[in-house]
Amino acid sequence: MKESDNFFERVYHVARLIPFGRVTNYGSIARYLGAARSARMVGWAMNNSHNQTAEVPAHRVVNKKGLLTGKHHFEGTNLMQQLLESEGIVIIENQIQDLEKVFWDPMKELP
């Protein structure tokens, strides 16, 4: 990741590093990028991620409570949930169960 990359590109870079079967939240990505108050901008980046040529696993980014708040930006009724469940993540009523077990914090996991 280069310092010259725009904010959305930096968000996509971090999102691409989220391991299979793990999730993070908008605020954690924002904090990692040194923009702690920019969680909403991270959300906007995720909403736009389908326009990227390199795939962005936006389904792995949820709100701080583990809610699938971005699910309406995915095609189909439950695509976000289906993608997460295919990675072994349990979801009940649009909320990730055992969030602390599957949560990936870029501040702890990345240099």
N, C-alpha and C positions, 0 to 999 in steps of 0.2 A: 504494500500500500504506500503510495507516494503522498507526500504532504500536499502536492498540487491537485490531487484528486478532489472533485467536488464532494459535498457532504453525502449525497445519495450514493455515489460510487464507493465512498468509504463505508457506508452502511451495508451495501451489497457485499463488499469484501468480508466484513465481519459475519454477515448472515451465511455466506458460503462456508465458513469455518465451523458452523454449528454441527456437531456430530450427529449421525443417524441415531434416532431413538432418544434425542435430547431436545429441549426447548429453551429459549431465553425470552426475555421480554423487551419491550421497546425502550424502557428506561435504562436497562443494563447496557444495551448497545450505545445509547446516547452517552451514558457515563463513561464507557470505555473510550469513546471518541472525544472526550473532554468537553462535552456539551450536555451536561446533566439535565438541563431544563428543556431539552429538545426531543423528548420522547414522542411528541406529536409529529415532529418532522420525520422521525424514524418510521412512524406509521404511514406517513405520506409516501415515503420511499418504498415501503412494502407494497402499498397500493399500486405503485407504478412499476413494480419489479417484473411483471409479466411482459413488459416492453424490452427487457434486456436480452441481448443475444446469448450470453452465458446464463444458464439457469441459476435462479436464486431460490433457495428453499424457504420461501416466505411463510409456509405453513408451520415452520418451527418457531415463529415469533408470535407470542401471545401477550395478553395484558398481564399486569403484575399479580393478578389473582389467578392466573391460569385460564382465563376465559378466552374463547375463540372469537374475539371481537372483530377480527378481520375476515371472518368466514364469508361474508356477503361479497367479497371481492374475488372469490374463486368461482369458477364455472360450476354449474350443477348445484344441487341443494346442499350436499354435505361433503364436498370434495376435500376441504381442509381437514375435517374430522377423519375422513377415510384415509387420507395420506398419513396422518399422525397415527391412526390405529394400525396401519400397515407397518409402522415402525415399532409397534409394541406398546404404544402409549394408550392408557385407558382414559376414556372420556365419558362422563355422565352429565347429561343436560348442559352441553357446550362448555364443560369445565374439565380441565385435566386433573386426574386423580393422582395423589402422591406427588404433587408438583416438586417438592423438595428433593425427591429421588431422581427426577429426570431433568431438573433445572441445570442449565449450563451458564455459568457466569464468566463472560469474557475477561473481566478484571482479574479473576483467579486463574483462568485457563490459558490466557494468551500473554505473551511477553509485553 
